């Protein structure tokens, strides 16, 4: 039997996103009140405790995402204020395992978008510390931190012109390892006959991201999408949230 518990988040406006960390013991929420809140699971009590909150942007915060813990306690956020921001938790003085003295520090602000940044996602850890953003201006931007010990330095590696307003993005988990990196981009453009889901793959020879597919099966504006973990399948599965829920199998080209 499932038991539902509500959390009084004390956000002052709509909550747009919630994200668990790699282990599922920490949670981040973001809201139209411009803030981000971090939560810790209290397994014994069955509760979530708010351990940090701060004003993250000067507009609604649409999405929050965690980096792999191999890179530390790092999150990224994106906002209506046209920016994406990378935050890192700094360990304070105290006993090991006690996070009460910790605080979150802004490491960098990514300001290349000319309009609202609608989604932000870290790449699979095997690619390194790489971050993808998508924006209402119709661009996907991919950034890399060349030195994972210095998160103040991020370089814009690729700028992909999607040509339609972008609402969401997701990385394909790279299994097997030899498969090239792939992202799926969703659009909330309501114009008929415009593509709503586009697939891009990184070509090592040209060192560019190339569009390999526009999914004709999706004709409604897309609100979110996500690849399923690949545990030995010979194909990819992509879940798409639009007017209906669609799950599409993507067979690799031979």
C-alpha positions as CSV (number, residue, x, y, z in Angstrom):
1,X,0.0,0.0,0.0
2,X,1.3,3.5,-0.9
3,X,1.2,6.3,1.6
4,X,1.2,9.9,0.3
5,X,2.7,12.6,2.5
6,X,2.5,16.3,1.8
7,X,5.4,18.7,2.5
8,X,4.8,22.3,3.5
9,X,7.5,23.8,1.3
10,X,6.8,27.4,2.2
11,X,7.3,28.4,-1.4
12,X,5.3,31.6,-2.0
13,X,4.3,30.7,-5.6
14,X,3.9,27.8,-8.0
15,X,6.5,25.1,-7.7
16,X,7.7,24.3,-11.3
17,X,10.2,21.5,-10.7
18,X,11.4,18.9,-8.2
19,X,14.6,16.9,-8.6
20,X,16.2,14.1,-6.5
21,X,19.9,13.7,-6.2
22,X,21.7,10.6,-7.4
23,X,21.0,8.7,-4.2
24,X,17.4,9.8,-3.7
25,X,18.2,11.2,-0.2
26,X,18.2,14.9,-1.2
27,X,15.7,16.9,-3.1
28,X,15.6,20.3,-4.7
29,X,12.6,22.4,-5.5
30,X,12.2,25.6,-7.5
31,X,9.4,28.1,-7.9
32,X,8.0,31.2,-9.4
33,X,8.9,32.9,-6.1
34,X,12.5,33.1,-7.6
35,X,13.8,30.7,-4.9
36,X,15.4,27.2,-4.7
37,X,15.1,25.0,-1.7
38,X,17.1,21.9,-0.7
39,X,15.6,19.1,1.3
40,X,17.2,16.2,3.2
41,X,15.3,12.9,3.8
42,X,14.7,11.9,7.4
43,X,14.3,8.2,6.8
44,X,13.4,7.3,10.4
45,X,10.7,10.0,10.7
46,X,9.5,9.6,7.1
47,X,9.9,13.4,6.5
48,X,11.9,15.8,4.4
49,X,13.7,18.6,6.2
50,X,14.4,21.9,4.5
51,X,18.2,22.5,4.9
52,X,18.8,25.5,2.6
53,X,16.9,28.1,0.6
54,X,17.9,31.2,-1.3
55,X,16.9,33.6,-4.0
56,X,18.4,32.0,-7.1
57,X,17.1,34.3,-9.9
58,X,15.2,37.5,-10.6
59,X,12.4,35.7,-12.4
60,X,10.5,32.4,-12.2
61,X,12.8,29.4,-11.8
62,X,11.6,26.8,-14.2
63,X,14.0,23.8,-13.7
64,X,16.6,22.4,-11.3
65,X,18.9,19.5,-11.8
66,X,21.7,17.7,-9.9
67,X,25.1,16.8,-11.3
68,X,26.5,13.4,-10.6
69,X,28.0,13.3,-7.1
70,X,31.3,12.4,-8.6
71,X,31.6,16.2,-9.3
72,X,30.5,17.2,-5.8
73,X,27.2,18.6,-4.6
74,X,26.3,20.7,-7.6
75,X,23.0,21.8,-9.0
76,X,22.0,23.9,-12.0
77,X,18.9,26.1,-12.4
78,X,17.3,28.1,-15.2
79,X,14.9,30.9,-15.3
80,X,12.6,33.4,-17.0
81,X,15.4,35.9,-16.3
82,X,17.3,34.5,-19.4
83,X,20.0,32.9,-17.4
84,X,21.1,29.5,-16.2
85,X,23.2,29.3,-13.0
86,X,25.5,26.6,-11.5
87,X,25.5,26.3,-7.7
88,X,27.9,24.3,-5.5
89,X,27.5,23.3,-1.8
90,X,30.4,24.4,0.3
91,X,31.2,22.4,3.4
92,X,31.2,24.4,6.6
93,X,32.8,23.7,9.9
94,X,31.3,20.9,11.9
95,X,31.3,17.2,12.5
96,X,31.5,14.9,9.4
97,X,28.1,14.2,7.9
98,X,26.6,17.3,9.6
99,X,25.4,19.6,6.8
100,X,24.1,22.4,9.1
101,X,27.1,24.6,8.5
102,X,27.1,24.1,4.7
103,X,25.9,26.7,2.3
104,X,25.3,27.0,-1.5
105,X,27.5,29.3,-3.6
106,X,26.8,30.6,-7.1
107,X,29.7,29.4,-9.2
108,X,28.7,30.8,-12.6
109,X,25.9,32.5,-14.5
110,X,25.4,31.5,-18.2
111,X,24.0,34.6,-20.0
112,X,24.0,33.6,-23.7
113,X,20.3,33.2,-24.1
114,X,18.2,36.2,-25.4
115,X,15.0,34.8,-23.9
116,X,13.7,32.6,-21.1
117,X,15.9,29.5,-20.4
118,X,13.3,26.8,-20.2
119,X,15.3,23.7,-19.3
120,X,18.8,22.6,-18.0
121,X,20.3,19.1,-17.8
122,X,23.7,17.7,-16.9
123,X,25.1,15.1,-19.4
124,X,25.9,11.5,-18.4
125,X,29.0,11.5,-16.2
126,X,31.0,9.6,-18.7
127,X,31.1,12.7,-20.9
128,X,32.5,14.8,-18.1
129,X,30.9,17.8,-16.5
130,X,28.8,19.1,-19.3
131,X,25.5,21.1,-19.1
132,X,22.9,21.5,-21.8
133,X,20.3,24.4,-21.8
134,X,17.4,25.1,-24.1
135,X,15.7,28.4,-24.5
136,X,12.6,30.0,-26.0
137,X,14.8,31.7,-28.5
138,X,15.1,28.3,-30.3
139,X,18.7,27.4,-29.3
140,X,20.2,24.5,-27.4
141,X,23.6,25.5,-25.8
142,X,26.1,23.0,-24.5
143,X,28.6,24.1,-21.9
144,X,31.6,22.3,-20.4
145,X,33.6,22.8,-17.2
146,X,37.2,22.0,-18.4
147,X,38.4,21.8,-14.8
148,X,35.9,20.1,-12.5
149,X,37.7,21.5,-9.5
150,X,37.0,25.1,-10.7
151,X,33.3,25.5,-11.4
152,X,33.6,29.2,-12.1
153,X,34.9,28.5,-15.6
154,X,32.5,27.2,-18.2
155,X,32.9,27.4,-21.9
156,X,30.2,27.4,-24.5
157,X,31.1,24.4,-26.7
158,X,28.1,24.2,-29.0
159,X,25.1,26.3,-30.0
160,X,22.4,24.4,-31.9
161,X,19.8,26.3,-33.8
162,X,16.6,24.3,-33.4
163,X,14.5,27.1,-35.2
164,X,11.5,26.6,-32.9
165,X,10.9,27.6,-29.3
166,X,12.4,25.0,-27.0
167,X,10.6,23.9,-23.9
168,X,12.6,20.9,-22.6
169,X,15.7,18.8,-23.2
170,X,17.0,15.4,-22.1
171,X,20.2,13.4,-22.6
172,X,20.2,9.8,-23.7
173,X,22.0,7.6,-21.1
174,X,25.0,6.3,-23.0
175,X,24.9,2.5,-22.9
176,X,26.8,1.1,-24.5
177,X,29.7,3.5,-24.1
178,X,30.6,3.6,-27.8
179,X,27.2,5.1,-28.8
180,X,27.5,8.8,-29.7
181,X,26.0,11.4,-27.3
182,X,22.3,12.2,-28.1
183,X,19.8,14.7,-26.9
184,X,16.1,15.1,-27.5
185,X,14.6,18.5,-27.6
186,X,10.9,19.3,-27.1
187,X,9.0,22.4,-28.4
188,X,5.9,24.0,-27.0
189,X,5.3,25.9,-30.3
190,X,1.6,25.5,-31.1
191,X,2.0,26.3,-34.8
192,X,0.7,23.4,-36.9
193,X,3.2,21.4,-39.0
194,X,6.2,22.6,-37.0
195,X,8.3,19.7,-35.4
196,X,7.7,19.1,-31.7
197,X,10.5,16.6,-30.9
198,X,13.9,16.7,-32.5
199,X,16.8,14.3,-32.0
200,X,20.4,15.5,-32.2
201,X,23.5,13.3,-32.2
202,X,27.1,14.4,-31.8
203,X,29.3,13.6,-34.8
204,X,32.9,13.0,-33.8
205,X,34.2,13.5,-37.3
206,X,32.6,16.9,-37.9
207,X,32.7,17.8,-34.2
208,X,29.1,19.1,-34.5
209,X,25.7,18.2,-33.3
210,X,23.6,17.0,-36.2
211,X,19.8,16.6,-36.3
212,X,19.1,12.9,-37.0
213,X,15.3,12.9,-36.7
214,X,12.1,14.9,-36.2
215,X,9.4,12.8,-34.7
216,X,6.3,13.0,-36.9
217,X,4.2,11.1,-34.4
218,X,4.1,14.1,-32.0
219,X,1.9,17.0,-33.2
220,X,1.0,18.7,-29.8
221,X,3.2,21.1,-27.9
222,X,5.6,19.2,-25.6
223,X,5.9,20.0,-21.9
224,X,8.6,17.5,-20.9
225,X,10.5,14.5,-22.2
226,X,12.9,11.9,-20.8
227,X,14.9,8.9,-22.0
228,X,14.5,5.7,-20.1
229,X,17.6,4.1,-18.6
230,X,19.0,1.6,-21.1
231,X,19.6,-1.8,-19.4
232,X,20.7,-3.9,-22.3
233,X,18.0,-3.0,-24.9
234,X,19.0,-2.7,-28.5
235,X,16.8,0.4,-28.8
236,X,16.1,3.6,-27.0
237,X,12.8,4.6,-25.3
238,X,11.7,8.2,-25.1
239,X,8.8,9.3,-22.9
240,X,7.0,12.5,-24.1
241,X,4.5,14.6,-22.1
242,X,2.2,16.6,-24.4
243,X,-1.6,16.5,-24.5
244,X,-1.2,12.8,-24.2
245,X,1.6,10.7,-22.8
246,X,3.6,9.0,-25.6
247,X,6.4,6.4,-25.3
248,X,8.4,6.0,-28.5
249,X,10.9,3.3,-29.3
250,X,13.9,4.6,-31.3
251,X,15.7,1.9,-33.2
252,X,19.4,2.8,-34.0
253,X,20.2,3.1,-37.7
254,X,22.3,0.3,-39.0
